[in-house]
Amino acid sequence: MGAVPGAAATGAPRGALGGLVVRSLTASRHGPSGVALRVAAMATAAIGAALIHRVNDPGVLCPLRAFTGIPCPLCGGTTVFIEMGSGRPVQAVLANPVAFAGAVAVALAPLGWGRRWWALRPGIRAWVLGTALLGSELWQLARLGLLRV
């Protein structure tokens, strides 16, 4: 009684809130409303991370960089969100262009880019990701002064 269609399948709570959750999850998969929901969620997370970082800077979060001093290809990913949440998009892109591009791709996936990505052959996807991670690692080494350019 009062159950929302599809609520049991998604594990969403029953009632009005459950209906809102189901509709939001469905909308986040398709079209411009999906992009808006994803961007709103990312913006909320970025602003929250920036506020937390302003109060308490935890230092280096990457375990590889903390122990060895060598950054991983994903180093700077958190900084991307902190800089965006602080309203500094240029610094966000400079922290890790690959992480920034990945966040943009995730946000725009409901417009059909996600389907195009998964339509690629696995070998091509692996090549694209490998190239992006190699480029990101070289960027991080140059950004942190470990690679002379």
Phi and psi in radians as a Rosetta constraint file:
Dihedral C 1 N 2 CA 2 C 2 CIRCULARHARMONIC 1.266 0.35
Dihedral N 2 CA 2 C 2 N 3 CIRCULARHARMONIC 0.158 0.35
Dihedral C 2 N 3 CA 3 C 3 CIRCULARHARMONIC -1.324 0.35
Dihedral N 3 CA 3 C 3 N 4 CIRCULARHARMONIC 2.575 0.35
Dihedral C 3 N 4 CA 4 C 4 CIRCULARHARMONIC -1.587 0.35
Dihedral N 4 CA 4 C 4 N 5 CIRCULARHARMONIC 2.336 0.35
Dihedral C 4 N 5 CA 5 C 5 CIRCULARHARMONIC -0.995 0.35
Dihedral N 5 CA 5 C 5 N 6 CIRCULARHARMONIC 2.258 0.35
Dihedral C 5 N 6 CA 6 C 6 CIRCULARHARMONIC 1.530 0.35
Dihedral N 6 CA 6 C 6 N 7 CIRCULARHARMONIC -0.130 0.35
Dihedral C 6 N 7 CA 7 C 7 CIRCULARHARMONIC -1.170 0.35
Dihedral N 7 CA 7 C 7 N 8 CIRCULARHARMONIC -0.663 0.35
Dihedral C 7 N 8 CA 8 C 8 CIRCULARHARMONIC -1.173 0.35
Dihedral N 8 CA 8 C 8 N 9 CIRCULARHARMONIC -0.643 0.35
Dihedral C 8 N 9 CA 9 C 9 CIRCULARHARMONIC -1.221 0.35
Dihedral N 9 CA 9 C 9 N 10 CIRCULARHARMONIC -0.585 0.35
Dihedral C 9 N 10 CA 10 C 10 CIRCULARHARMONIC -1.623 0.35
Dihedral N 10 CA 10 C 10 N 11 CIRCULARHARMONIC -0.176 0.35
Dihedral C 10 N 11 CA 11 C 11 CIRCULARHARMONIC 1.410 0.35
Dihedral N 11 CA 11 C 11 N 12 CIRCULARHARMONIC 0.203 0.35
Dihedral C 11 N 12 CA 12 C 12 CIRCULARHARMONIC -1.311 0.35
Dihedral N 12 CA 12 C 12 N 13 CIRCULARHARMONIC 2.647 0.35
Dihedral C 12 N 13 CA 13 C 13 CIRCULARHARMONIC -1.155 0.35
Dihedral N 13 CA 13 C 13 N 14 CIRCULARHARMONIC 2.790 0.35
Dihedral C 13 N 14 CA 14 C 14 CIRCULARHARMONIC -1.501 0.35
Dihedral N 14 CA 14 C 14 N 15 CIRCULARHARMONIC 2.842 0.35
Dihedral C 14 N 15 CA 15 C 15 CIRCULARHARMONIC 1.723 0.35
Dihedral N 15 CA 15 C 15 N 16 CIRCULARHARMONIC -2.912 0.35
Dihedral C 15 N 16 CA 16 C 16 CIRCULARHARMONIC -1.103 0.35
Dihedral N 16 CA 16 C 16 N 17 CIRCULARHARMONIC -0.740 0.35
Dihedral C 16 N 17 CA 17 C 17 CIRCULARHARMONIC -1.129 0.35
Dihedral N 17 CA 17 C 17 N 18 CIRCULARHARMONIC -0.691 0.35
Dihedral C 17 N 18 CA 18 C 18 CIRCULARHARMONIC -1.068 0.35
Dihedral N 18 CA 18 C 18 N 19 CIRCULARHARMONIC -0.702 0.35
Dihedral C 18 N 19 CA 19 C 19 CIRCULARHARMONIC -1.107 0.35
Dihedral N 19 CA 19 C 19 N 20 CIRCULARHARMONIC -0.704 0.35
Dihedral C 19 N 20 CA 20 C 20 CIRCULARHARMONIC -1.124 0.35
Dihedral N 20 CA 20 C 20 N 21 CIRCULARHARMONIC -0.734 0.35
Dihedral C 20 N 21 CA 21 C 21 CIRCULARHARMONIC -1.092 0.35
Dihedral N 21 CA 21 C 21 N 22 CIRCULARHARMONIC -0.820 0.35
Dihedral C 21 N 22 CA 22 C 22 CIRCULARHARMONIC -1.086 0.35
Dihedral N 22 CA 22 C 22 N 23 CIRCULARHARMONIC -0.798 0.35
Dihedral C 22 N 23 CA 23 C 23 CIRCULARHARMONIC -1.109 0.35
Dihedral N 23 CA 23 C 23 N 24 CIRCULARHARMONIC -0.687 0.35
Dihedral C 23 N 24 CA 24 C 24 CIRCULARHARMONIC -1.154 0.35
Dihedral N 24 CA 24 C 24 N 25 CIRCULARHARMONIC -0.759 0.35
Dihedral C 24 N 25 CA 25 C 25 CIRCULARHARMONIC -1.130 0.35
Dihedral N 25 CA 25 C 25 N 26 CIRCULARHARMONIC -0.681 0.35
Dihedral C 25 N 26 CA 26 C 26 CIRCULARHARMONIC -1.180 0.35
Dihedral N 26 CA 26 C 26 N 27 CIRCULARHARMONIC -0.760 0.35
Dihedral C 26 N 27 CA 27 C 27 CIRCULARHARMONIC -1.155 0.35
Dihedral N 27 CA 27 C 27 N 28 CIRCULARHARMONIC -0.530 0.35
Dihedral C 27 N 28 CA 28 C 28 CIRCULARHARMONIC -1.244 0.35
Dihedral N 28 CA 28 C 28 N 29 CIRCULARHARMONIC -0.156 0.35
Dihedral C 28 N 29 CA 29 C 29 CIRCULARHARMONIC -1.660 0.35
Dihedral N 29 CA 29 C 29 N 30 CIRCULARHARMONIC -0.218 0.35
Dihedral C 29 N 30 CA 30 C 30 CIRCULARHARMONIC -2.447 0.35
Dihedral N 30 CA 30 C 30 N 31 CIRCULARHARMONIC 2.403 0.35
Dihedral C 30 N 31 CA 31 C 31 CIRCULARHARMONIC 1.148 0.35
Dihedral N 31 CA 31 C 31 N 32 CIRCULARHARMONIC -3.000 0.35
Dihedral C 31 N 32 CA 32 C 32 CIRCULARHARMONIC -1.043 0.35
Dihedral N 32 CA 32 C 32 N 33 CIRCULARHARMONIC -0.577 0.35
Dihedral C 32 N 33 CA 33 C 33 CIRCULARHARMONIC -1.148 0.35
Dihedral N 33 CA 33 C 33 N 34 CIRCULARHARMONIC -0.585 0.35
Dihedral C 33 N 34 CA 34 C 34 CIRCULARHARMONIC -1.133 0.35
Dihedral N 34 CA 34 C 34 N 35 CIRCULARHARMONIC -0.716 0.35
Dihedral C 34 N 35 CA 35 C 35 CIRCULARHARMONIC -1.107 0.35
Dihedral N 35 CA 35 C 35 N 36 CIRCULARHARMONIC -0.787 0.35
Dihedral C 35 N 36 CA 36 C 36 CIRCULARHARMONIC -1.074 0.35
Dihedral N 36 CA 36 C 36 N 37 CIRCULARHARMONIC -0.750 0.35
Dihedral C 36 N 37 CA 37 C 37 CIRCULARHARMONIC -1.125 0.35
Dihedral N 37 CA 37 C 37 N 38 CIRCULARHARMONIC -0.748 0.35
Dihedral C 37 N 38 CA 38 C 38 CIRCULARHARMONIC -1.147 0.35
Dihedral N 38 CA 38 C 38 N 39 CIRCULARHARMONIC -0.750 0.35
Dihedral C 38 N 39 CA 39 C 39 CIRCULARHARMONIC -1.133 0.35
Dihedral N 39 CA 39 C 39 N 40 CIRCULARHARMONIC -0.696 0.35
Dihedral C 39 N 40 CA 40 C 40 CIRCULARHARMONIC -1.101 0.35
Dihedral N 40 CA 40 C 40 N 41 CIRCULARHARMONIC -0.738 0.35
Dihedral C 40 N 41 CA 41 C 41 CIRCULARHARMONIC -1.148 0.35
Dihedral N 41 CA 41 C 41 N 42 CIRCULARHARMONIC -0.742 0.35
Dihedral C 41 N 42 CA 42 C 42 CIRCULARHARMONIC -1.152 0.35
Dihedral N 42 CA 42 C 42 N 43 CIRCULARHARMONIC -0.719 0.35
Dihedral C 42 N 43 CA 43 C 43 CIRCULARHARMONIC -1.114 0.35
Dihedral N 43 CA 43 C 43 N 44 CIRCULARHARMONIC -0.733 0.35
Dihedral C 43 N 44 CA 44 C 44 CIRCULARHARMONIC -1.075 0.35
Dihedral N 44 CA 44 C 44 N 45 CIRCULARHARMONIC -0.787 0.35
Dihedral C 44 N 45 CA 45 C 45 CIRCULARHARMONIC -1.122 0.35
Dihedral N 45 CA 45 C 45 N 46 CIRCULARHARMONIC -0.706 0.35
Dihedral C 45 N 46 CA 46 C 46 CIRCULARHARMONIC -1.154 0.35
Dihedral N 46 CA 46 C 46 N 47 CIRCULARHARMONIC -0.758 0.35
Dihedral C 46 N 47 CA 47 C 47 CIRCULARHARMONIC -1.148 0.35
Dihedral N 47 CA 47 C 47 N 48 CIRCULARHARMONIC -0.720 0.35
Dihedral C 47 N 48 CA 48 C 48 CIRCULARHARMONIC -1.074 0.35
Dihedral N 48 CA 48 C 48 N 49 CIRCULARHARMONIC -0.773 0.35
Dihedral C 48 N 49 CA 49 C 49 CIRCULARHARMONIC -1.114 0.35
Dihedral N 49 CA 49 C 49 N 50 CIRCULARHARMONIC -0.692 0.35
Dihedral C 49 N 50 CA 50 C 50 CIRCULARHARMONIC -1.137 0.35
Dihedral N 50 CA 50 C 50 N 51 CIRCULARHARMONIC -0.713 0.35
Dihedral C 50 N 51 CA 51 C 51 CIRCULARHARMONIC -1.157 0.35
Dihedral N 51 CA 51 C 51 N 52 CIRCULARHARMONIC -0.752 0.35
Dihedral C 51 N 52 CA 52 C 52 CIRCULARHARMONIC -1.114 0.35
Dihedral N 52 CA 52 C 52 N 53 CIRCULARHARMONIC -0.733 0.35
Dihedral C 52 N 53 CA 53 C 53 CIRCULARHARMONIC -1.137 0.35
Dihedral N 53 CA 53 C 53 N 54 CIRCULARHARMONIC -0.626 0.35
Dihedral C 53 N 54 CA 54 C 54 CIRCULARHARMONIC -1.115 0.35
Dihedral N 54 CA 54 C 54 N 55 CIRCULARHARMONIC -0.655 0.35
Dihedral C 54 N 55 CA 55 C 55 CIRCULARHARMONIC -1.396 0.35
Dihedral N 55 CA 55 C 55 N 56 CIRCULARHARMONIC -0.727 0.35
Dihedral C 55 N 56 CA 56 C 56 CIRCULARHARMONIC -2.489 0.35
Dihedral N 56 CA 56 C 56 N 57 CIRCULARHARMONIC 1.784 0.35
Dihedral C 56 N 57 CA 57 C 57 CIRCULARHARMONIC -1.456 0.35
Dihedral N 57 CA 57 C 57 N 58 CIRCULARHARMONIC 1.922 0.35
Dihedral C 57 N 58 CA 58 C 58 CIRCULARHARMONIC -1.343 0.35
Dihedral N 58 CA 58 C 58 N 59 CIRCULARHARMONIC -0.105 0.35
Dihedral C 58 N 59 CA 59 C 59 CIRCULARHARMONIC 1.489 0.35
Dihedral N 59 CA 59 C 59 N 60 CIRCULARHARMONIC -2.620 0.35
Dihedral C 59 N 60 CA 60 C 60 CIRCULARHARMONIC -1.261 0.35
Dihedral N 60 CA 60 C 60 N 61 CIRCULARHARMONIC 2.169 0.35
Dihedral C 60 N 61 CA 61 C 61 CIRCULARHARMONIC -1.644 0.35
Dihedral N 61 CA 61 C 61 N 62 CIRCULARHARMONIC -0.387 0.35
Dihedral C 61 N 62 CA 62 C 62 CIRCULARHARMONIC -1.311 0.35
Dihedral N 62 CA 62 C 62 N 63 CIRCULARHARMONIC 2.086 0.35
Dihedral C 62 N 63 CA 63 C 63 CIRCULARHARMONIC -1.086 0.35
Dihedral N 63 CA 63 C 63 N 64 CIRCULARHARMONIC -0.675 0.35
Dihedral C 63 N 64 CA 64 C 64 CIRCULARHARMONIC -1.084 0.35
Dihedral N 64 CA 64 C 64 N 65 CIRCULARHARMONIC -0.805 0.35
Dihedral C 64 N 65 CA 65 C 65 CIRCULARHARMONIC -1.208 0.35
Dihedral N 65 CA 65 C 65 N 66 CIRCULARHARMONIC -0.620 0.35
Dihedral C 65 N 66 CA 66 C 66 CIRCULARHARMONIC -1.136 0.35
Dihedral N 66 CA 66 C 66 N 67 CIRCULARHARMONIC -0.675 0.35
Dihedral C 66 N 67 CA 67 C 67 CIRCULARHARMONIC -1.549 0.35
Dihedral N 67 CA 67 C 67 N 68 CIRCULARHARMONIC -0.598 0.35
Dihedral C 67 N 68 CA 68 C 68 CIRCULARHARMONIC -1.946 0.35
Dihedral N 68 CA 68 C 68 N 69 CIRCULARHARMONIC -0.338 0.35
Dihedral C 68 N 69 CA 69 C 69 CIRCULARHARMONIC 1.470 0.35
Dihedral N 69 CA 69 C 69 N 70 CIRCULARHARMONIC -0.060 0.35
Dihedral C 69 N 70 CA 70 C 70 CIRCULARHARMONIC -1.748 0.35
Dihedral N 70 CA 70 C 70 N 71 CIRCULARHARMONIC 2.185 0.35
Dihedral C 70 N 71 CA 71 C 71 CIRCULARHARMONIC -1.311 0.35
Dihedral N 71 CA 71 C 71 N 72 CIRCULARHARMONIC 2.666 0.35
Dihedral C 71 N 72 CA 72 C 72 CIRCULARHARMONIC -1.599 0.35
Dihedral N 72 CA 72 C 72 N 73 CIRCULARHARMONIC 2.940 0.35
Dihedral C 72 N 73 CA 73 C 73 CIRCULARHARMONIC -1.076 0.35
Dihedral N 73 CA 73 C 73 N 74 CIRCULARHARMONIC -0.382 0.35
Dihedral C 73 N 74 CA 74 C 74 CIRCULARHARMONIC -1.650 0.35
Dihedral N 74 CA 74 C 74 N 75 CIRCULARHARMONIC -0.022 0.35
Dihedral C 74 N 75 CA 75 C 75 CIRCULARHARMONIC -1.003 0.35
Dihedral N 75 CA 75 C 75 N 76 CIRCULARHARMONIC 2.424 0.35
Dihedral C 75 N 76 CA 76 C 76 CIRCULARHARMONIC 1.651 0.35
Dihedral N 76 CA 76 C 76 N 77 CIRCULARHARMONIC -0.129 0.35
Dihedral C 76 N 77 CA 77 C 77 CIRCULARHARMONIC -1.111 0.35
Dihedral N 77 CA 77 C 77 N 78 CIRCULARHARMONIC -0.754 0.35
Dihedral C 77 N 78 CA 78 C 78 CIRCULARHARMONIC -1.163 0.35
Dihedral N 78 CA 78 C 78 N 79 CIRCULARHARMONIC -0.674 0.35
Dihedral C 78 N 79 CA 79 C 79 CIRCULARHARMONIC -1.082 0.35
Dihedral N 79 CA 79 C 79 N 80 CIRCULARHARMONIC -0.595 0.35
Dihedral C 79 N 80 CA 80 C 80 CIRCULARHARMONIC -0.987 0.35
Dihedral N 80 CA 80 C 80 N 81 CIRCULARHARMONIC -0.846 0.35
Dihedral C 80 N 81 CA 81 C 81 CIRCULARHARMONIC -1.225 0.35
Dihedral N 81 CA 81 C 81 N 82 CIRCULARHARMONIC -0.646 0.35
Dihedral C 81 N 82 CA 82 C 82 CIRCULARHARMONIC -1.125 0.35
Dihedral N 82 CA 82 C 82 N 83 CIRCULARHARMONIC -0.770 0.35
Dihedral C 82 N 83 CA 83 C 83 CIRCULARHARMONIC -1.170 0.35
Dihedral N 83 CA 83 C 83 N 84 CIRCULARHARMONIC -0.694 0.35
Dihedral C 83 N 84 CA 84 C 84 CIRCULARHARMONIC -1.142 0.35
Dihedral N 84 CA 84 C 84 N 85 CIRCULARHARMONIC -0.704 0.35
Dihedral C 84 N 85 CA 85 C 85 CIRCULARHARMONIC -1.170 0.35
Dihedral N 85 CA 85 C 85 N 86 CIRCULARHARMONIC -0.417 0.35
Dihedral C 85 N 86 CA 86 C 86 CIRCULARHARMONIC -1.581 0.35
Dihedral N 86 CA 86 C 86 N 87 CIRCULARHARMONIC -0.008 0.35
Dihedral C 86 N 87 CA 87 C 87 CIRCULARHARMONIC 1.430 0.35
Dihedral N 87 CA 87 C 87 N 88 CIRCULARHARMONIC 0.495 0.35
Dihedral C 87 N 88 CA 88 C 88 CIRCULARHARMONIC -2.133 0.35
Dihedral N 88 CA 88 C 88 N 89 CIRCULARHARMONIC 1.362 0.35
Dihedral C 88 N 89 CA 89 C 89 CIRCULARHARMONIC -1.144 0.35
Dihedral N 89 CA 89 C 89 N 90 CIRCULARHARMONIC -0.591 0.35
Dihedral C 89 N 90 CA 90 C 90 CIRCULARHARMONIC -1.138 0.35
Dihedral N 90 CA 90 C 90 N 91 CIRCULARHARMONIC -0.776 0.35
Dihedral C 90 N 91 CA 91 C 91 CIRCULARHARMONIC -1.130 0.35
Dihedral N 91 CA 91 C 91 N 92 CIRCULARHARMONIC -0.559 0.35
Dihedral C 91 N 92 CA 92 C 92 CIRCULARHARMONIC -1.116 0.35
Dihedral N 92 CA 92 C 92 N 93 CIRCULARHARMONIC -0.810 0.35
Dihedral C 92 N 93 CA 93 C 93 CIRCULARHARMONIC -1.136 0.35
Dihedral N 93 CA 93 C 93 N 94 CIRCULARHARMONIC -0.699 0.35
Dihedral C 93 N 94 CA 94 C 94 CIRCULARHARMONIC -1.205 0.35
Dihedral N 94 CA 94 C 94 N 95 CIRCULARHARMONIC -0.446 0.35
Dihedral C 94 N 95 CA 95 C 95 CIRCULARHARMONIC -1.166 0.35
Dihedral N 95 CA 95 C 95 N 96 CIRCULARHARMONIC -0.772 0.35
Dihedral C 95 N 96 CA 96 C 96 CIRCULARHARMONIC -2.886 0.35
Dihedral N 96 CA 96 C 96 N 97 CIRCULARHARMONIC 1.660 0.35
Dihedral C 96 N 97 CA 97 C 97 CIRCULARHARMONIC -1.039 0.35
Dihedral N 97 CA 97 C 97 N 98 CIRCULARHARMONIC -0.564 0.35
Dihedral C 97 N 98 CA 98 C 98 CIRCULARHARMONIC -1.217 0.35
Dihedral N 98 CA 98 C 98 N 99 CIRCULARHARMONIC -0.751 0.35
Dihedral C 98 N 99 CA 99 C 99 CIRCULARHARMONIC -1.127 0.35
Dihedral N 99 CA 99 C 99 N 100 CIRCULARHARMONIC -0.685 0.35
Dihedral C 99 N 100 CA 100 C 100 CIRCULARHARMONIC -1.095 0.35
Dihedral N 100 CA 100 C 100 N 101 CIRCULARHARMONIC -0.815 0.35
Dihedral C 100 N 101 CA 101 C 101 CIRCULARHARMONIC -1.103 0.35
Dihedral N 101 CA 101 C 101 N 102 CIRCULARHARMONIC -0.650 0.35
Dihedral C 101 N 102 CA 102 C 102 CIRCULARHARMONIC -1.114 0.35
Dihedral N 102 CA 102 C 102 N 103 CIRCULARHARMONIC -0.715 0.35
Dihedral C 102 N 103 CA 103 C 103 CIRCULARHARMONIC -1.137 0.35
Dihedral N 103 CA 103 C 103 N 104 CIRCULARHARMONIC -0.702 0.35
Dihedral C 103 N 104 CA 104 C 104 CIRCULARHARMONIC -1.123 0.35
Dihedral N 104 CA 104 C 104 N 105 CIRCULARHARMONIC -0.728 0.35
Dihedral C 104 N 105 CA 105 C 105 CIRCULARHARMONIC -1.103 0.35
Dihedral N 105 CA 105 C 105 N 106 CIRCULARHARMONIC -0.718 0.35
Dihedral C 105 N 106 CA 106 C 106 CIRCULARHARMONIC -1.129 0.35
Dihedral N 106 CA 106 C 106 N 107 CIRCULARHARMONIC -0.699 0.35
Dihedral C 106 N 107 CA 107 C 107 CIRCULARHARMONIC -1.151 0.35
Dihedral N 107 CA 107 C 107 N 108 CIRCULARHARMONIC -0.644 0.35
Dihedral C 107 N 108 CA 108 C 108 CIRCULARHARMONIC -1.587 0.35
Dihedral N 108 CA 108 C 108 N 109 CIRCULARHARMONIC -0.054 0.35
Dihedral C 108 N 109 CA 109 C 109 CIRCULARHARMONIC -0.939 0.35
Dihedral N 109 CA 109 C 109 N 110 CIRCULARHARMONIC -0.658 0.35
Dihedral C 109 N 110 CA 110 C 110 CIRCULARHARMONIC -1.110 0.35
Dihedral N 110 CA 110 C 110 N 111 CIRCULARHARMONIC -0.238 0.35
Dihedral C 110 N 111 CA 111 C 111 CIRCULARHARMONIC -1.453 0.35
Dihedral N 111 CA 111 C 111 N 112 CIRCULARHARMONIC 0.022 0.35
Dihedral C 111 N 112 CA 112 C 112 CIRCULARHARMONIC 2.031 0.35
Dihedral N 112 CA 112 C 112 N 113 CIRCULARHARMONIC -0.198 0.35
Dihedral C 112 N 113 CA 113 C 113 CIRCULARHARMONIC -1.143 0.35
Dihedral N 113 CA 113 C 113 N 114 CIRCULARHARMONIC -0.591 0.35
Dihedral C 113 N 114 CA 114 C 114 CIRCULARHARMONIC -1.095 0.35
Dihedral N 114 CA 114 C 114 N 115 CIRCULARHARMONIC -0.741 0.35
Dihedral C 114 N 115 CA 115 C 115 CIRCULARHARMONIC -1.117 0.35
Dihedral N 115 CA 115 C 115 N 116 CIRCULARHARMONIC -0.686 0.35
Dihedral C 115 N 116 CA 116 C 116 CIRCULARHARMONIC -1.130 0.35
Dihedral N 116 CA 116 C 116 N 117 CIRCULARHARMONIC -0.682 0.35
Dihedral C 116 N 117 CA 117 C 117 CIRCULARHARMONIC -1.089 0.35
Dihedral N 117 CA 117 C 117 N 118 CIRCULARHARMONIC -0.855 0.35
Dihedral C 117 N 118 CA 118 C 118 CIRCULARHARMONIC -1.267 0.35
Dihedral N 118 CA 118 C 118 N 119 CIRCULARHARMONIC -0.270 0.35
Dihedral C 118 N 119 CA 119 C 119 CIRCULARHARMONIC -1.359 0.35
Dihedral N 119 CA 119 C 119 N 120 CIRCULARHARMONIC -0.319 0.35
Dihedral C 119 N 120 CA 120 C 120 CIRCULARHARMONIC -1.189 0.35
Dihedral N 120 CA 120 C 120 N 121 CIRCULARHARMONIC 2.649 0.35
Dihedral C 120 N 121 CA 121 C 121 CIRCULARHARMONIC -1.122 0.35
Dihedral N 121 CA 121 C 121 N 122 CIRCULARHARMONIC 2.575 0.35
Dihedral C 121 N 122 CA 122 C 122 CIRCULARHARMONIC -0.975 0.35
Dihedral N 122 CA 122 C 122 N 123 CIRCULARHARMONIC -0.639 0.35
Dihedral C 122 N 123 CA 123 C 123 CIRCULARHARMONIC -1.114 0.35
Dihedral N 123 CA 123 C 123 N 124 CIRCULARHARMONIC -0.683 0.35
Dihedral C 123 N 124 CA 124 C 124 CIRCULARHARMONIC -1.202 0.35
Dihedral N 124 CA 124 C 124 N 125 CIRCULARHARMONIC -0.751 0.35
Dihedral C 124 N 125 CA 125 C 125 CIRCULARHARMONIC -1.036 0.35
Dihedral N 125 CA 125 C 125 N 126 CIRCULARHARMONIC -0.757 0.35
Dihedral C 125 N 126 CA 126 C 126 CIRCULARHARMONIC -1.113 0.35
Dihedral N 126 CA 126 C 126 N 127 CIRCULARHARMONIC -0.710 0.35
Dihedral C 126 N 127 CA 127 C 127 CIRCULARHARMONIC -1.113 0.35
Dihedral N 127 CA 127 C 127 N 128 CIRCULARHARMONIC -0.779 0.35
Dihedral C 127 N 128 CA 128 C 128 CIRCULARHARMONIC -1.096 0.35
Dihedral N 128 CA 128 C 128 N 129 CIRCULARHARMONIC -0.820 0.35
Dihedral C 128 N 129 CA 129 C 129 CIRCULARHARMONIC -1.132 0.35
Dihedral N 129 CA 129 C 129 N 130 CIRCULARHARMONIC -0.731 0.35
Dihedral C 129 N 130 CA 130 C 130 CIRCULARHARMONIC -1.086 0.35
Dihedral N 130 CA 130 C 130 N 131 CIRCULARHARMONIC -0.753 0.35
Dihedral C 130 N 131 CA 131 C 131 CIRCULARHARMONIC -1.119 0.35
Dihedral N 131 CA 131 C 131 N 132 CIRCULARHARMONIC -0.729 0.35
Dihedral C 131 N 132 CA 132 C 132 CIRCULARHARMONIC -1.115 0.35
Dihedral N 132 CA 132 C 132 N 133 CIRCULARHARMONIC -0.755 0.35
Dihedral C 132 N 133 CA 133 C 133 CIRCULARHARMONIC -1.177 0.35
Dihedral N 133 CA 133 C 133 N 134 CIRCULARHARMONIC -0.668 0.35
Dihedral C 133 N 134 CA 134 C 134 CIRCULARHARMONIC -1.117 0.35
Dihedral N 134 CA 134 C 134 N 135 CIRCULARHARMONIC -0.798 0.35
Dihedral C 134 N 135 CA 135 C 135 CIRCULARHARMONIC -1.070 0.35
Dihedral N 135 CA 135 C 135 N 136 CIRCULARHARMONIC -0.698 0.35
Dihedral C 135 N 136 CA 136 C 136 CIRCULARHARMONIC -1.137 0.35
Dihedral N 136 CA 136 C 136 N 137 CIRCULARHARMONIC -0.724 0.35
Dihedral C 136 N 137 CA 137 C 137 CIRCULARHARMONIC -1.112 0.35
Dihedral N 137 CA 137 C 137 N 138 CIRCULARHARMONIC -0.769 0.35
Dihedral C 137 N 138 CA 138 C 138 CIRCULARHARMONIC -1.085 0.35
Dihedral N 138 CA 138 C 138 N 139 CIRCULARHARMONIC -0.698 0.35
Dihedral C 138 N 139 CA 139 C 139 CIRCULARHARMONIC -1.060 0.35
Dihedral N 139 CA 139 C 139 N 140 CIRCULARHARMONIC -0.805 0.35
Dihedral C 139 N 140 CA 140 C 140 CIRCULARHARMONIC -1.131 0.35
Dihedral N 140 CA 140 C 140 N 141 CIRCULARHARMONIC -0.722 0.35
Dihedral C 140 N 141 CA 141 C 141 CIRCULARHARMONIC -1.089 0.35
Dihedral N 141 CA 141 C 141 N 142 CIRCULARHARMONIC -0.728 0.35
Dihedral C 141 N 142 CA 142 C 142 CIRCULARHARMONIC -1.229 0.35
Dihedral N 142 CA 142 C 142 N 143 CIRCULARHARMONIC -0.718 0.35
Dihedral C 142 N 143 CA 143 C 143 CIRCULARHARMONIC -1.080 0.35
Dihedral N 143 CA 143 C 143 N 144 CIRCULARHARMONIC -0.672 0.35
Dihedral C 143 N 144 CA 144 C 144 CIRCULARHARMONIC -1.626 0.35
Dihedral N 144 CA 144 C 144 N 145 CIRCULARHARMONIC 0.130 0.35
Dihedral C 144 N 145 CA 145 C 145 CIRCULARHARMONIC 1.378 0.35
Dihedral N 145 CA 145 C 145 N 146 CIRCULARHARMONIC 0.288 0.35
Dihedral C 145 N 146 CA 146 C 146 CIRCULARHARMONIC -1.632 0.35
Dihedral N 146 CA 146 C 146 N 147 CIRCULARHARMONIC -0.147 0.35
Dihedral C 146 N 147 CA 147 C 147 CIRCULARHARMONIC -2.329 0.35
Dihedral N 147 CA 147 C 147 N 148 CIRCULARHARMONIC 2.092 0.35
Dihedral C 147 N 148 CA 148 C 148 CIRCULARHARMONIC -1.384 0.35
Dihedral N 148 CA 148 C 148 N 149 CIRCULARHARMONIC 2.329 0.35
